[in-house]
Each structure stands twice: as structure tokens, then as C-alpha cells.
Amino acid sequence: MICATDATKRFDKLIAVDHVNAEIQDGSVFGLIGSNGAGKSTFLRMLAGILKPDIGRTTIDEQDIFENLELKQRCFYISDEQFFFSGVTPAEMRQYYCTLYPKFDVDRYKRLMKAFDLDERRKIRTFSKGMKKQVSVILGVCAGADYLFCDETFDGLDPVVRQAVKSLFAEDVAERGMTPVIASHNLRELEDICDHIGLLHRGGILFSRDLDDMKLGIHKLQVIWDGEPPQNLFDGMQVLHKDRRGSLYTYTVRGDRADVQGQVQAAAPVFFELLPLTLEEIFISETEVVGYDIKSLLL
């Protein structure tokens, strides 16, 4: 398990990460979201052991990650800005990583390079941004690392490749318990892959929640009434959001699903349906409760 305890990192007078506490369970997919400058990349580098916290600790199985060679062989970091040695080919990077990661799967690497239509003998500097990220992902999943730290990994990938990368991550999580930690400013990119989400804002974790727990008990409804809506419609429940467009009312309500549905149907609406909530809608509801506007945080 990865733990951050009061993890803090300063660059001169700038506090990039401010006393962050978080736990990431093995075998889960953890999404780290936040606006540009929120501290995502810095926090990710601390978790990967690239940066040392000025205050606090970042640990794996209660061992400090920084300058711990044995732990770093279990971690692979994919940066936002891809870096490779000057003039190298993917084949040469594969040879290099084989010396660092004893579990590197060469056969899988060759299969994936062929599947992604990437020439391992071509100089990486001639690749597009998206192709460079594909090479990094292939090297990462083939390294056999237990923890894969991804900084804006889906940025620059076309929709087909994005889905293929997500499938690779899901395969490794299911088959060998790999733990991807994915930093992004885009909620929609993480919605269909993450088990747990942490929201980083101004260097601190606003909150960290399991997605299933967040979805439990929150419902989105669209209703059309014959005239004005009934008073005290959702007695005993928490209305997180209410919106009206013409005769159509949209509610986001926290409560038991059967109770919510029963109370609305008992009021005899002209039209009523329950809709699935998107991850963005869940986060908007959660952050508004604690006084934040996620729409402004992530734009």
C-alpha cells in the first residue's frame, strides 16, 4: 500500500504540495485530479520516489520510497513530457529498462509494439507526441512494476489508442494486481477506469473517496410537473442540486433509491426518470457541499 503522511514539497517560496495525506490500496486504480498548478505532478513524483518530501513521508508498505532501490524496481513513472536518451530507438530503451527491471517482459513488449504499429528500430525523436507516449506506456506495462505512476498519460492520444491503453491497465490490474496512479485534469478520462479518486487543490487534498461509495445514495432525477412542484417533496433527504429549464426540473438528491423514487411517483408527475450520474456530476455535488465549485477548480 502507498501512503502519504503530511507530505509537503516547497520550491523556494512556492508550496507545491501542502501536508497531503492519502492512502492508495494495492490493486486499485487511483485517479488524481486537479487544475493545472494544483500540485499533481509534484505529488506524483514524490510517490514515485523522484522527489523527497521536505516534510512528512511517502511510503510503500511503510518503507520510504526516496533512494530506496529495491522499492523503485517496483515503480515505473510516465511523465507528461516524454524524455528519452538522445538518438535512441525503442529497442535501445527496452534494453536499458531490462537492466533496471528484472521482470521486464520482452515478448510482451514486442507484441505490443507490433499491435500499436510502432517501429522499434526508428529513432524516437522522429515520433509524434502521441507515439512517444505509446512507447512509454508499453515500456511501463512490460517492466513488471507493481506501481505505475502516470502524469497526463492520455493527453495527446487519439480515442482508439486511449481505450487500448486503458484496457492494458485494466488487464494488468486484474491479472497481476498492478496499481496505476493516474494524474489528470480531465475527469472524463478517468471515469471508466478508476476505483478511487483524489481531488488536489492548491497543493492539498480536498478529499479522497472510493467511487462506489460516492455513487451510493446519490441520484439524478428529471421530472415534469403539472404546474408547480409539490412542497416538501424530498422531506428527510438532502437535495444537493436543483435546476429548472422550462417545465423540466432536474434534481440531484442523496437518499435511498427506493424512497426517492417512491416519493416522486407518489406526487404524480407528468414525466419522471432516474438518470446515471457522471463522475463530474458526482464531484460537483460533493464539492459544493463543502463549499467548493469544482467547475472553477478544473477549468
Phi and psi restraints in degrees (value plus and minus 20) as a CYANA .aco file:
   2 ILE   PHI    -111.9   -71.9
   2 ILE   PSI     114.6   154.6
   3 CYS   PHI    -152.0  -112.0
   3 CYS   PSI     117.0   157.0
   4 ALA   PHI    -136.4   -96.4
   4 ALA   PSI     106.4   146.4
   5 THR   PHI    -143.4  -103.4
   5 THR   PSI      87.8   127.8
   6 ASP   PHI      32.4    72.4
   6 ASP   PSI      13.8    53.8
   7 ALA   PHI     -85.2   -45.2
   7 ALA   PSI     104.2   144.2
   8 THR   PHI    -155.2  -115.2
   8 THR   PSI     116.7   156.7
   9 LYS   PHI    -157.1  -117.1
   9 LYS   PSI     107.6   147.6
  10 ARG   PHI    -135.2   -95.2
  10 ARG   PSI     126.1   166.1
  11 PHE   PHI    -143.2  -103.2
  11 PHE   PSI      81.1   121.1
  12 ASP   PHI      36.8    76.8
  12 ASP   PSI    -138.8   -98.8
  13 LYS   PHI    -109.9   -69.9
  13 LYS   PSI     -28.3    11.7
  14 LEU   PHI    -104.3   -64.3
  14 LEU   PSI     104.6   144.6
  15 ILE   PHI    -112.9   -72.9
  15 ILE   PSI      80.9   120.9
  16 ALA   PHI     -96.9   -56.9
  16 ALA   PSI     -59.4   -19.4
  17 VAL   PHI    -152.4  -112.4
  17 VAL   PSI     109.2   149.2
  18 ASP   PHI    -143.3  -103.3
  18 ASP   PSI      78.3   118.3
  19 HIS   PHI      29.5    69.5
  19 HIS   PSI      36.7    76.7
  20 VAL   PHI    -106.7   -66.7
  20 VAL   PSI     113.1   153.1
  21 ASN   PHI    -139.4   -99.4
  21 ASN   PSI     108.0   148.0
  22 ALA   PHI    -177.2  -137.2
  22 ALA   PSI     132.3   172.3
  23 GLU   PHI    -148.4  -108.4
  23 GLU   PSI     114.5   154.5
  24 ILE   PHI    -144.0  -104.0
  24 ILE   PSI      93.8   133.8
  25 GLN   PHI     -95.2   -55.2
  25 GLN   PSI     123.7   163.7
  26 ASP   PHI     -81.9   -41.9
  26 ASP   PSI     122.2   162.2
  27 GLY   PHI      59.4    99.4
  27 GLY   PSI     -12.4    27.6
  28 SER   PHI    -127.2   -87.2
  28 SER   PSI     144.3   184.3
  29 VAL   PHI    -128.8   -88.8
  29 VAL   PSI      92.2   132.2
  30 PHE   PHI    -122.0   -82.0
  30 PHE   PSI     102.7   142.7
  31 GLY   PHI    -121.3   -81.3
  31 GLY   PSI     106.9   146.9
  32 LEU   PHI    -131.0   -91.0
  32 LEU   PSI      91.5   131.5
  33 ILE   PHI    -134.6   -94.6
  33 ILE   PSI     141.5   181.5
  34 GLY   PHI     142.3   182.3
  34 GLY   PSI     141.2   181.2
  35 SER   PHI     -91.1   -51.1
  35 SER   PSI     148.1   188.1
  36 ASN   PHI     -80.4   -40.4
  36 ASN   PSI     113.0   153.0
  37 GLY   PHI      67.5   107.5
  37 GLY   PSI     -16.1    23.9
  38 ALA   PHI     -96.1   -56.1
  38 ALA   PSI     -34.8     5.2
  39 GLY   PHI      86.7   126.7
  39 GLY   PSI      -9.4    30.6
  40 LYS   PHI     -80.8   -40.8
  40 LYS   PSI     -70.7   -30.7
  41 SER   PHI     -84.2   -44.2
  41 SER   PSI     -61.3   -21.3
  42 THR   PHI     -83.4   -43.4
  42 THR   PSI     -64.7   -24.7
  43 PHE   PHI     -83.7   -43.7
  43 PHE   PSI     -61.1   -21.1
  44 LEU   PHI     -82.9   -42.9
  44 LEU   PSI     -60.2   -20.2
  45 ARG   PHI     -87.2   -47.2
  45 ARG   PSI     -51.8   -11.8
  46 MET   PHI     -88.9   -48.9
  46 MET   PSI     -61.1   -21.1
  47 LEU   PHI     -84.1   -44.1
  47 LEU   PSI     -53.4   -13.4
  48 ALA   PHI    -102.6   -62.6
  48 ALA   PSI     -24.8    15.2
  49 GLY   PHI      62.1   102.1
  49 GLY   PSI      -5.8    34.2
  50 ILE   PHI    -101.5   -61.5
  50 ILE   PSI     -59.1   -19.1
  51 LEU   PHI    -133.8   -93.8
  51 LEU   PSI     126.2   166.2
  52 LYS   PHI    -118.9   -78.9
  52 LYS   PSI     110.1   150.1
  53 PRO   PHI     -79.9   -39.9
  53 PRO   PSI     120.2   160.2
  54 ASP   PHI     -93.9   -53.9
  54 ASP   PSI     -53.0   -13.0
  55 ILE   PHI    -154.9  -114.9
  55 ILE   PSI     126.0   166.0
  56 GLY   PHI      62.9   102.9
  56 GLY   PSI    -186.7  -146.7
  57 ARG   PHI    -160.5  -120.5
  57 ARG   PSI     131.7   171.7
  58 THR   PHI    -144.4  -104.4
  58 THR   PSI     105.4   145.4
  59 THR   PHI    -155.1  -115.1
  59 THR   PSI     136.4   176.4
  60 ILE   PHI    -142.5  -102.5
  60 ILE   PSI     102.6   142.6
  61 ASP   PHI      31.0    71.0
  61 ASP   PSI      23.1    63.1
  62 GLU   PHI      48.5    88.5
  62 GLU   PSI      -6.7    33.3
  63 GLN   PHI    -129.5   -89.5
  63 GLN   PSI     116.7   156.7
  64 ASP   PHI     -83.0   -43.0
  64 ASP   PSI     118.2   158.2
  65 ILE   PHI    -103.1   -63.1
  65 ILE   PSI     -58.9   -18.9
  66 PHE   PHI     -81.5   -41.5
  66 PHE   PSI     110.3   150.3
  67 GLU   PHI      38.0    78.0
  67 GLU   PSI       8.8    48.8
  68 ASN   PHI    -129.7   -89.7
  68 ASN   PSI      76.6   116.6
  69 LEU   PHI     -80.7   -40.7
  69 LEU   PSI     -60.6   -20.6
  70 GLU   PHI     -83.1   -43.1
  70 GLU   PSI     -61.7   -21.7
  71 LEU   PHI     -89.8   -49.8
  71 LEU   PSI     -57.7   -17.7
  72 LYS   PHI     -86.6   -46.6
  72 LYS   PSI     -43.1    -3.1
  73 GLN   PHI     -90.5   -50.5
  73 GLN   PSI     -32.1     7.9
  74 ARG   PHI    -118.6   -78.6
  74 ARG   PSI     -18.0    22.0
  75 CYS   PHI    -143.4  -103.4
  75 CYS   PSI     123.1   163.1
  76 PHE   PHI    -155.2  -115.2
  76 PHE   PSI     110.7   150.7
  77 TYR   PHI    -132.7   -92.7
  77 TYR   PSI     107.2   147.2
  78 ILE   PHI    -131.9   -91.9
  78 ILE   PSI      91.0   131.0
  79 SER   PHI    -101.6   -61.6
  79 SER   PSI     143.4   183.4
  80 ASP   PHI     -86.3   -46.3
  80 ASP   PSI     -69.1   -29.1
  81 GLU   PHI    -112.5   -72.5
  81 GLU   PSI      91.4   131.4
  82 GLN   PHI     -87.0   -47.0
  82 GLN   PSI     114.8   154.8
  83 PHE   PHI    -145.6  -105.6
  83 PHE   PSI     109.1   149.1
  84 PHE   PHI    -155.0  -115.0
  84 PHE   PSI     137.6   177.6
  85 PHE   PHI     -80.7   -40.7
  85 PHE   PSI     130.0   170.0
  86 SER   PHI     -82.9   -42.9
  86 SER   PSI     107.4   147.4
  87 GLY   PHI      56.7    96.7
  87 GLY   PSI      -8.0    32.0
  88 VAL   PHI    -107.7   -67.7
  88 VAL   PSI     142.5   182.5
  89 THR   PHI    -125.9   -85.9
  89 THR   PSI     144.7   184.7
  90 PRO   PHI     -77.0   -37.0
  90 PRO   PSI     -56.2   -16.2
  91 ALA   PHI     -82.1   -42.1
  91 ALA   PSI     -58.8   -18.8
  92 GLU   PHI     -91.0   -51.0
  92 GLU   PSI     -55.7   -15.7
  93 MET   PHI     -87.0   -47.0
  93 MET   PSI     -56.6   -16.6
  94 ARG   PHI     -81.8   -41.8
  94 ARG   PSI     -64.2   -24.2
  95 GLN   PHI     -82.0   -42.0
  95 GLN   PSI     -59.7   -19.7
  96 TYR   PHI     -83.5   -43.5
  96 TYR   PSI     -67.3   -27.3
  97 TYR   PHI     -89.8   -49.8
  97 TYR   PSI     -44.9    -4.9
  98 CYS   PHI     -83.1   -43.1
  98 CYS   PSI     -48.9    -8.9
  99 THR   PHI     -96.9   -56.9
  99 THR   PSI     -41.7    -1.7
 100 LEU   PHI    -115.5   -75.5
 100 LEU   PSI     -51.4   -11.4
 101 TYR   PHI    -140.3  -100.3
 101 TYR   PSI      84.1   124.1
 102 PRO   PHI     -79.2   -39.2
 102 PRO   PSI     -45.7    -5.7
 103 LYS   PHI    -113.0   -73.0
 103 LYS   PSI      -9.1    30.9
 104 PHE   PHI     -77.3   -37.3
 104 PHE   PSI     108.1   148.1
 105 ASP   PHI    -117.5   -77.5
 105 ASP   PSI      76.9   116.9
 106 VAL   PHI     -86.7   -46.7
 106 VAL   PSI     -61.8   -21.8
 107 ASP   PHI     -81.5   -41.5
 107 ASP   PSI     -62.8   -22.8
 108 ARG   PHI     -85.5   -45.5
 108 ARG   PSI     -60.2   -20.2
 109 TYR   PHI     -75.4   -35.4
 109 TYR   PSI     -66.5   -26.5
 110 LYS   PHI     -86.2   -46.2
 110 LYS   PSI     -58.6   -18.6
 111 ARG   PHI     -83.8   -43.8
 111 ARG   PSI     -63.9   -23.9
 112 LEU   PHI     -90.4   -50.4
 112 LEU   PSI     -58.5   -18.5
 113 MET   PHI     -79.7   -39.7
 113 MET   PSI     -59.7   -19.7
 114 LYS   PHI     -89.8   -49.8
 114 LYS   PSI     -62.5   -22.5
 115 ALA   PHI     -83.8   -43.8
 115 ALA   PSI     -56.0   -16.0
 116 PHE   PHI    -107.1   -67.1
 116 PHE   PSI     -16.8    23.2
 117 ASP   PHI      37.8    77.8
 117 ASP   PSI      27.9    67.9
 118 LEU   PHI    -133.4   -93.4
 118 LEU   PSI     112.4   152.4
 119 ASP   PHI    -107.0   -67.0
 119 ASP   PSI      92.4   132.4
 120 GLU   PHI     -93.2   -53.2
 120 GLU   PSI     -29.3    10.7
 121 ARG   PHI    -116.5   -76.5
 121 ARG   PSI     -24.7    15.3
 122 ARG   PHI    -105.0   -65.0
 122 ARG   PSI     123.5   163.5
 123 LYS   PHI     -82.9   -42.9
 123 LYS   PSI     110.8   150.8
 124 ILE   PHI     -84.4   -44.4
 124 ILE   PSI     -49.0    -9.0
 125 ARG   PHI     -83.3   -43.3
 125 ARG   PSI     -37.6     2.4
 126 THR   PHI    -109.4   -69.4
 126 THR   PSI     -24.4    15.6
 127 PHE   PHI     -99.3   -59.3
 127 PHE   PSI     133.3   173.3
 128 SER   PHI     -92.1   -52.1
 128 SER   PSI     149.6   189.6
 129 LYS   PHI     -78.4   -38.4
 129 LYS   PSI     -64.4   -24.4
 130 GLY   PHI     -84.9   -44.9
 130 GLY   PSI     -58.8   -18.8
 131 MET   PHI     -87.0   -47.0
 131 MET   PSI     -58.0   -18.0
 132 LYS   PHI     -82.8   -42.8
 132 LYS   PSI     -59.9   -19.9
 133 LYS   PHI     -86.6   -46.6
 133 LYS   PSI     -56.8   -16.8
 134 GLN   PHI     -81.8   -41.8
 134 GLN   PSI     -62.1   -22.1
 135 VAL   PHI     -81.4   -41.4
 135 VAL   PSI     -63.8   -23.8
 136 SER   PHI     -81.3   -41.3
 136 SER   PSI     -63.0   -23.0
 137 VAL   PHI     -84.0   -44.0
 137 VAL   PSI     -64.3   -24.3
 138 ILE   PHI     -81.8   -41.8
 138 ILE   PSI     -65.3   -25.3
 139 LEU   PHI     -81.6   -41.6
 139 LEU   PSI     -58.2   -18.2
 140 GLY   PHI     -86.1   -46.1
 140 GLY   PSI     -68.9   -28.9
 141 VAL   PHI     -92.6   -52.6
 141 VAL   PSI     -45.7    -5.7
 142 CYS   PHI    -103.8   -63.8
 142 CYS   PSI     -33.7     6.3
 143 ALA   PHI     -88.0   -48.0
 143 ALA   PSI     -40.2    -0.2
 144 GLY   PHI      57.9    97.9
 144 GLY   PSI      -2.6    37.4
 145 ALA   PHI     -92.0   -52.0
 145 ALA   PSI     129.8   169.8
 146 ASP   PHI     -98.1   -58.1
 146 ASP   PSI     -48.2    -8.2
 147 TYR   PHI    -146.3  -106.3
 147 TYR   PSI     105.6   145.6
 148 LEU   PHI    -136.6   -96.6
 148 LEU   PSI      95.6   135.6
 149 PHE   PHI    -122.3   -82.3
 149 PHE   PSI      98.6   138.6
 150 CYS   PHI    -140.7  -100.7
 150 CYS   PSI     100.8   140.8
 151 ASP   PHI    -126.3   -86.3
 151 ASP   PSI      85.9   125.9
 152 GLU   PHI      32.4    72.4
 152 GLU   PSI      24.1    64.1
 153 THR   PHI     -84.1   -44.1
 153 THR   PSI     -51.5   -11.5
 154 PHE   PHI    -105.1   -65.1
 154 PHE   PSI     -30.8     9.2
 155 ASP   PHI     -86.8   -46.8
 155 ASP   PSI     106.2   146.2
 156 GLY   PHI      73.6   113.6
 156 GLY   PSI     -26.3    13.7
 157 LEU   PHI    -113.6   -73.6
 157 LEU   PSI     122.7   162.7
 158 ASP   PHI     -94.4   -54.4
 158 ASP   PSI     143.8   183.8
 159 PRO   PHI     -76.3   -36.3
 159 PRO   PSI     -58.1   -18.1
 160 VAL   PHI     -87.0   -47.0
 160 VAL   PSI     -64.6   -24.6
 161 VAL   PHI     -88.3   -48.3
 161 VAL   PSI     -58.9   -18.9
 162 ARG   PHI     -76.6   -36.6
 162 ARG   PSI     -65.2   -25.2
 163 GLN   PHI     -86.7   -46.7
 163 GLN   PSI     -56.7   -16.7
 164 ALA   PHI     -84.8   -44.8
 164 ALA   PSI     -60.2   -20.2
 165 VAL   PHI     -85.6   -45.6
 165 VAL   PSI     -63.2   -23.2
 166 LYS   PHI     -81.0   -41.0
 166 LYS   PSI     -57.6   -17.6
 167 SER   PHI     -86.1   -46.1
 167 SER   PSI     -57.9   -17.9
 168 LEU   PHI     -81.7   -41.7
 168 LEU   PSI     -65.6   -25.6
 169 PHE   PHI     -80.8   -40.8
 169 PHE   PSI     -66.7   -26.7
 170 ALA   PHI     -81.7   -41.7
 170 ALA   PSI     -58.1   -18.1
 171 GLU   PHI     -82.7   -42.7
 171 GLU   PSI     -65.2   -25.2
 172 ASP   PHI     -91.2   -51.2
 172 ASP   PSI     -53.6   -13.6
 173 VAL   PHI     -84.1   -44.1
 173 VAL   PSI     -64.4   -24.4
 174 ALA   PHI     -91.2   -51.2
 174 ALA   PSI     -60.7   -20.7
 175 GLU   PHI    -106.6   -66.6
 175 GLU   PSI     -54.8   -14.8
 176 ARG   PHI    -154.0  -114.0
 176 ARG   PSI      -9.2    30.8
 177 GLY   PHI      51.6    91.6
 177 GLY   PSI       5.7    45.7
 178 MET   PHI     -81.3   -41.3
 178 MET   PSI     128.1   168.1
 179 THR   PHI    -136.9   -96.9
 179 THR   PSI      79.0   119.0
 180 PRO   PHI    -101.8   -61.8
 180 PRO   PSI     116.6   156.6
 181 VAL   PHI    -137.6   -97.6
 181 VAL   PSI      94.0   134.0
 182 ILE   PHI    -137.4   -97.4
 182 ILE   PSI      95.6   135.6
 183 ALA   PHI    -113.9   -73.9
 183 ALA   PSI     112.6   152.6
 184 SER   PHI    -177.0  -137.0
 184 SER   PSI     136.2   176.2
 185 HIS   PHI    -119.3   -79.3
 185 HIS   PSI     -17.0    23.0
 186 ASN   PHI    -133.1   -93.1
 186 ASN   PSI      85.8   125.8
 187 LEU   PHI     -79.1   -39.1
 187 LEU   PSI     -59.0   -19.0
 188 ARG   PHI     -85.1   -45.1
 188 ARG   PSI     -49.1    -9.1
 189 GLU   PHI     -86.8   -46.8
 189 GLU   PSI     -47.9    -7.9
 190 LEU   PHI    -118.6   -78.6
 190 LEU   PSI     -31.1     8.9
 191 GLU   PHI     -79.9   -39.9
 191 GLU   PSI     -58.6   -18.6
 192 ASP   PHI    -117.6   -77.6
 192 ASP   PSI     -10.0    30.0
 193 ILE   PHI    -150.1  -110.1
 193 ILE   PSI     -48.3    -8.3
 194 CYS   PHI    -106.7   -66.7
 194 CYS   PSI     124.5   164.5
 195 ASP   PHI    -113.7   -73.7
 195 ASP   PSI     -48.9    -8.9
 196 HIS   PHI    -160.4  -120.4
 196 HIS   PSI     122.1   162.1
 197 ILE   PHI    -149.2  -109.2
 197 ILE   PSI     115.0   155.0
 198 GLY   PHI    -138.6   -98.6
 198 GLY   PSI     113.9   153.9
 199 LEU   PHI    -124.5   -84.5
 199 LEU   PSI      95.9   135.9
 200 LEU   PHI    -121.3   -81.3
 200 LEU   PSI     109.3   149.3
 201 HIS   PHI    -162.0  -122.0
 201 HIS   PSI     102.8   142.8
 202 ARG   PHI      32.5    72.5
 202 ARG   PSI      22.7    62.7
 203 GLY   PHI      65.1   105.1
 203 GLY   PSI     -25.2    14.8
 204 GLY   PHI    -145.8  -105.8
 204 GLY   PSI     133.9   173.9
 205 ILE   PHI     -96.4   -56.4
 205 ILE   PSI      96.9   136.9
 206 LEU   PHI     -90.0   -50.0
 206 LEU   PSI     -68.2   -28.2
 207 PHE   PHI    -185.8  -145.8
 207 PHE   PSI     141.6   181.6
 208 SER   PHI    -152.1  -112.1
 208 SER   PSI     102.1   142.1
 209 ARG   PHI    -159.7  -119.7
 209 ARG   PSI     129.2   169.2
 210 ASP   PHI     -93.9   -53.9
 210 ASP   PSI     114.2   154.2
 211 LEU   PHI     -83.0   -43.0
 211 LEU   PSI     -60.5   -20.5
 212 ASP   PHI     -82.8   -42.8
 212 ASP   PSI     -59.6   -19.6
 213 ASP   PHI     -85.7   -45.7
 213 ASP   PSI     -57.2   -17.2
 214 MET   PHI     -87.0   -47.0
 214 MET   PSI     -58.4   -18.4
 215 LYS   PHI     -94.9   -54.9
 215 LYS   PSI     -46.3    -6.3
 216 LEU   PHI     -86.2   -46.2
 216 LEU   PSI     103.4   143.4
 217 GLY   PHI      63.7   103.7
 217 GLY   PSI     -14.7    25.3
 218 ILE   PHI    -134.9   -94.9
 218 ILE   PSI     108.4   148.4
 219 HIS   PHI    -152.8  -112.8
 219 HIS   PSI     122.1   162.1
 220 LYS   PHI    -128.5   -88.5
 220 LYS   PSI     109.8   149.8
 221 LEU   PHI    -146.7  -106.7
 221 LEU   PSI     123.2   163.2
 222 GLN   PHI    -138.9   -98.9
 222 GLN   PSI     108.7   148.7
 223 VAL   PHI    -158.4  -118.4
 223 VAL   PSI     120.1   160.1
 224 ILE   PHI    -137.5   -97.5
 224 ILE   PSI     106.5   146.5
 225 TRP   PHI    -124.6   -84.6
 225 TRP   PSI     136.4   176.4
 226 ASP   PHI    -109.1   -69.1
 226 ASP   PSI      66.2   106.2
 227 GLY   PHI      79.4   119.4
 227 GLY   PSI    -169.8  -129.8
 228 GLU   PHI     -98.4   -58.4
 228 GLU   PSI     128.4   168.4
 229 PRO   PHI     -86.2   -46.2
 229 PRO   PSI     131.9   171.9
 230 PRO   PHI     -82.7   -42.7
 230 PRO   PSI     128.6   168.6
 231 GLN   PHI     -92.9   -52.9
 231 GLN   PSI     129.8   169.8
 232 ASN   PHI      33.9    73.9
 232 ASN   PSI      20.0    60.0
 233 LEU   PHI     -81.9   -41.9
 233 LEU   PSI     -61.5   -21.5
 234 PHE   PHI    -131.6   -91.6
 234 PHE   PSI      27.6    67.6
 235 ASP   PHI     -76.7   -36.7
 235 ASP   PSI     113.7   153.7
 236 GLY   PHI      61.8   101.8
 236 GLY   PSI     -17.4    22.6
 237 MET   PHI    -143.8  -103.8
 237 MET   PSI     141.2   181.2
 238 GLN   PHI    -122.0   -82.0
 238 GLN   PSI      96.7   136.7
 239 VAL   PHI    -106.9   -66.9
 239 VAL   PSI      90.5   130.5
 240 LEU   PHI    -102.3   -62.3
 240 LEU   PSI     -49.9    -9.9
 241 HIS   PHI    -176.9  -136.9
 241 HIS   PSI     123.1   163.1
 242 LYS   PHI    -160.6  -120.6
 242 LYS   PSI     115.3   155.3
 243 ASP   PHI    -163.4  -123.4
 243 ASP   PSI     125.2   165.2
 244 ARG   PHI    -149.5  -109.5
 244 ARG   PSI     110.7   150.7
 245 ARG   PHI    -151.1  -111.1
 245 ARG   PSI      82.3   122.3
 246 GLY   PHI      44.6    84.6
 246 GLY   PSI    -144.4  -104.4
 247 SER   PHI    -111.4   -71.4
 247 SER   PSI     -22.7    17.3
 248 LEU   PHI    -115.0   -75.0
 248 LEU   PSI     101.5   141.5
 249 TYR   PHI    -124.3   -84.3
 249 TYR   PSI     116.1   156.1
 250 THR   PHI    -140.2  -100.2
 250 THR   PSI     106.9   146.9
 251 TYR   PHI    -141.5  -101.5
 251 TYR   PSI     124.4   164.4
 252 THR   PHI    -137.2   -97.2
 252 THR   PSI      98.8   138.8
 253 VAL   PHI    -148.6  -108.6
 253 VAL   PSI     118.9   158.9
 254 ARG   PHI    -120.2   -80.2
 254 ARG   PSI     105.3   145.3
 255 GLY   PHI     147.9   187.9
 255 GLY   PSI     159.2   199.2
 256 ASP   PHI     -87.6   -47.6
 256 ASP   PSI     114.7   154.7
 257 ARG   PHI     -79.2   -39.2
 257 ARG   PSI     -65.1   -25.1
 258 ALA   PHI     -85.6   -45.6
 258 ALA   PSI     -58.3   -18.3
 259 ASP   PHI     -86.3   -46.3
 259 ASP   PSI     -63.9   -23.9
 260 VAL   PHI     -80.3   -40.3
 260 VAL   PSI     -69.4   -29.4
 261 GLN   PHI     -83.3   -43.3
 261 GLN   PSI     -61.7   -21.7
 262 GLY   PHI     -85.1   -45.1
 262 GLY   PSI     -61.3   -21.3
 263 GLN   PHI     -88.2   -48.2
 263 GLN   PSI     -57.6   -17.6
 264 VAL   PHI     -89.5   -49.5
 264 VAL   PSI     -65.8   -25.8
 265 GLN   PHI     -84.9   -44.9
 265 GLN   PSI     -53.0   -13.0
 266 ALA   PHI     -86.7   -46.7
 266 ALA   PSI     -42.9    -2.9
 267 ALA   PHI    -105.3   -65.3
 267 ALA   PSI     -17.8    22.2
 268 ALA   PHI      36.2    76.2
 268 ALA   PSI      41.9    81.9
 269 PRO   PHI     -93.2   -53.2
 269 PRO   PSI     139.6   179.6
 270 VAL   PHI     -89.4   -49.4
 270 VAL   PSI     -57.9   -17.9
 271 PHE   PHI    -166.5  -126.5
 271 PHE   PSI     124.0   164.0
 272 PHE   PHI    -175.7  -135.7
 272 PHE   PSI     115.2   155.2
 273 GLU   PHI    -171.8  -131.8
 273 GLU   PSI     128.5   168.5
 274 LEU   PHI    -115.4   -75.4
 274 LEU   PSI     113.3   153.3
 275 LEU   PHI    -136.6   -96.6
 275 LEU   PSI     128.9   168.9
 276 PRO   PHI     -89.7   -49.7
 276 PRO   PSI     122.5   162.5
 277 LEU   PHI    -108.1   -68.1
 277 LEU   PSI     117.5   157.5
 278 THR   PHI    -100.1   -60.1
 278 THR   PSI     142.7   182.7
 279 LEU   PHI     -80.0   -40.0
 279 LEU   PSI     -58.3   -18.3
 280 GLU   PHI     -83.2   -43.2
 280 GLU   PSI     -62.0   -22.0
 281 GLU   PHI     -85.5   -45.5
 281 GLU   PSI     -58.5   -18.5
 282 ILE   PHI     -82.7   -42.7
 282 ILE   PSI     -64.9   -24.9
 283 PHE   PHI     -87.7   -47.7
 283 PHE   PSI     -57.7   -17.7
 284 ILE   PHI     -80.1   -40.1
 284 ILE   PSI     -64.6   -24.6
 285 SER   PHI     -83.1   -43.1
 285 SER   PSI     -64.5   -24.5
 286 GLU   PHI     -87.6   -47.6
 286 GLU   PSI     -63.3   -23.3
 287 THR   PHI     -94.9   -54.9
 287 THR   PSI     -51.6   -11.6
 288 GLU   PHI     -83.9   -43.9
 288 GLU   PSI     -53.5   -13.5
 289 VAL   PHI     -83.1   -43.1
 289 VAL   PSI     -56.9   -16.9
 290 VAL   PHI    -116.5   -76.5
 290 VAL   PSI      -6.9    33.1
 291 GLY   PHI      71.0   111.0
 291 GLY   PSI      -4.1    35.9
 292 TYR   PHI    -134.2   -94.2
 292 TYR   PSI     134.0   174.0
 293 ASP   PHI    -132.4   -92.4
 293 ASP   PSI      79.9   119.9
 294 ILE   PHI     -82.1   -42.1
 294 ILE   PSI     -48.6    -8.6
 295 LYS   PHI     -81.0   -41.0
 295 LYS   PSI     -55.2   -15.2
 296 SER   PHI    -101.0   -61.0
 296 SER   PSI     -48.5    -8.5
 297 LEU   PHI     -89.4   -49.4
 297 LEU   PSI     -56.5   -16.5
 298 LEU   PHI    -123.6   -83.6
 298 LEU   PSI     -14.8    25.2
